[in-house]
Amino acid sequence: DAGVTQSPTHLIKTRGQHVTLRCSPISGHKSVSWYQQVLGQGPQFIFQYYEKEERGRGNFPDRFSARQFPNYSSELNVNALLLGDSALYLCASRHTPKDRGRMETQYFGPGTRLLVL
Amino acid sequence: LAKTTQPISMDSYEGQEVNITCSHNNIATNDYITWYQQFPSQGPRFIIQGYKTKVTNEVASLFIPADRKSSTLSLPRVSLSDTAVYYCLVGEEDKIIFGKGTRLHILP
C-alpha cells in the first residue's frame, strides 16, 4: 500500500512569492494534518482537516491556509513568503480525528523541503 | 497543554539497551503517551503508544509509572540504524505538540 505522498519534494522560492504544497493521504484515511519543521526543531502543528473541514489550527499567521478535497487530498498554501518560512513541511494522515486524549497513530509523508531566498 | 521534557541528546553503543525518559507532569487523565522516531529529511514514524504500566511491541517497550508523570522508552540492543531523533508526545484534542526530541547517537 502506498504511504502518504507529498509533492514537490523540494522547492525554491523567493521572498514575497506564493507556494502550494500537496499531500495525498493513505487510502481510506480521511484526516490530514500539516506541520512545519524548522531545522533542529520538532514539527510544529499548522492545520488539521477532516472531511474537508478545518478541525484544528496552530499558531501560524493568516498567510498560511489549507484545504482538503473530496478525495481527501490536501493543499497547503503560503502567501507572501518570508525567509523564516524555509522549512520541511510535513503532511500526516490518519483514519479519523483523534478522540479526546487518545492519539491515533499518524502516518507522515516524506515532506516538502522549502527554501525561501 | 501537556508539555513534555526530554534529554536533548544521548549517546550509546551498538548492542546496548537504551532508555529515554520523558517527563509530562501535567498529563491529563485521558491522555495517552506516544513516541515517534525521525530520521534526517524524513517524516516522523510511530514507535509505540501507551496509557499506563508497560507496553511492548516488536521494536520497543514503554514503561509508565503509576502517577503517569513520566515515561521511559526502551530500545533493546540498539544498532547504528537506530541513530535518530525520538519524540515523546502526550495527547491533545486537536493537535499534536512536538518538543525538540532526543537526538540519539549510536556509536560502533
HADDOCK unambig.tbl for C-alpha pairs under 7 A between the chains (distance, minus, plus):
assign (segid A and resid 41 and name CA) (segid B and resid 100 and name CA) 5.16 0.50 0.50
assign (segid A and resid 42 and name CA) (segid B and resid 98 and name CA) 5.39 0.50 0.50
assign (segid A and resid 42 and name CA) (segid B and resid 99 and name CA) 5.48 0.50 0.50
assign (segid A and resid 42 and name CA) (segid B and resid 100 and name CA) 4.71 0.50 0.50
assign (segid A and resid 42 and name CA) (segid B and resid 101 and name CA) 6.62 0.50 0.50
assign (segid A and resid 43 and name CA) (segid B and resid 98 and name CA) 5.87 0.50 0.50
assign (segid A and resid 44 and name CA) (segid B and resid 97 and name CA) 6.85 0.50 0.50
assign (segid A and resid 44 and name CA) (segid B and resid 98 and name CA) 6.57 0.50 0.50
assign (segid A and resid 45 and name CA) (segid B and resid 95 and name CA) 6.54 0.50 0.50
assign (segid A and resid 45 and name CA) (segid B and resid 96 and name CA) 6.59 0.50 0.50
assign (segid A and resid 45 and name CA) (segid B and resid 97 and name CA) 6.86 0.50 0.50
assign (segid A and resid 55 and name CA) (segid B and resid 94 and name CA) 6.85 0.50 0.50
assign (segid A and resid 56 and name CA) (segid B and resid 94 and name CA) 5.44 0.50 0.50
assign (segid A and resid 56 and name CA) (segid B and resid 95 and name CA) 6.55 0.50 0.50
assign (segid A and resid 90 and name CA) (segid B and resid 43 and name CA) 6.55 0.50 0.50
assign (segid A and resid 98 and name CA) (segid B and resid 93 and name CA) 6.75 0.50 0.50
assign (segid A and resid 99 and name CA) (segid B and resid 93 and name CA) 6.86 0.50 0.50
assign (segid A and resid 100 and name CA) (segid B and resid 92 and name CA) 6.93 0.50 0.50
assign (segid A and resid 100 and name CA) (segid B and resid 93 and name CA) 4.93 0.50 0.50
assign (segid A and resid 101 and name CA) (segid B and resid 30 and name CA) 4.76 0.50 0.50
assign (segid A and resid 101 and name CA) (segid B and resid 31 and name CA) 3.94 0.50 0.50
assign (segid A and resid 101 and name CA) (segid B and resid 32 and name CA) 5.93 0.50 0.50
assign (segid A and resid 101 and name CA) (segid B and resid 91 and name CA) 4.81 0.50 0.50
assign (segid A and resid 101 and name CA) (segid B and resid 92 and name CA) 5.81 0.50 0.50
assign (segid A and resid 101 and name CA) (segid B and resid 93 and name CA) 6.13 0.50 0.50
assign (segid A and resid 102 and name CA) (segid B and resid 31 and name CA) 5.94 0.50 0.50
assign (segid A and resid 102 and name CA) (segid B and resid 32 and name CA) 5.39 0.50 0.50
assign (segid A and resid 102 and name CA) (segid B and resid 91 and name CA) 5.97 0.50 0.50
assign (segid A and resid 103 and name CA) (segid B and resid 32 and name CA) 6.36 0.50 0.50
assign (segid A and resid 103 and name CA) (segid B and resid 91 and name CA) 5.32 0.50 0.50
assign (segid A and resid 105 and name CA) (segid B and resid 46 and name CA) 6.70 0.50 0.50
assign (segid A and resid 107 and name CA) (segid B and resid 45 and name CA) 6.86 0.50 0.50
assign (segid A and resid 108 and name CA) (segid B and resid 43 and name CA) 5.16 0.50 0.50
assign (segid A and resid 108 and name CA) (segid B and resid 44 and name CA) 6.06 0.50 0.50
assign (segid A and resid 108 and name CA) (segid B and resid 45 and name CA) 6.80 0.50 0.50
assign (segid A and resid 109 and name CA) (segid B and resid 43 and name CA) 5.58 0.50 0.50
assign (segid A and resid 110 and name CA) (segid B and resid 42 and name CA) 4.88 0.50 0.50
assign (segid A and resid 110 and name CA) (segid B and resid 43 and name CA) 4.96 0.50 0.50
assign (segid A and resid 111 and name CA) (segid B and resid 42 and name CA) 6.70 0.50 0.50
assign (segid A and resid 111 and name CA) (segid B and resid 43 and name CA) 6.30 0.50 0.50
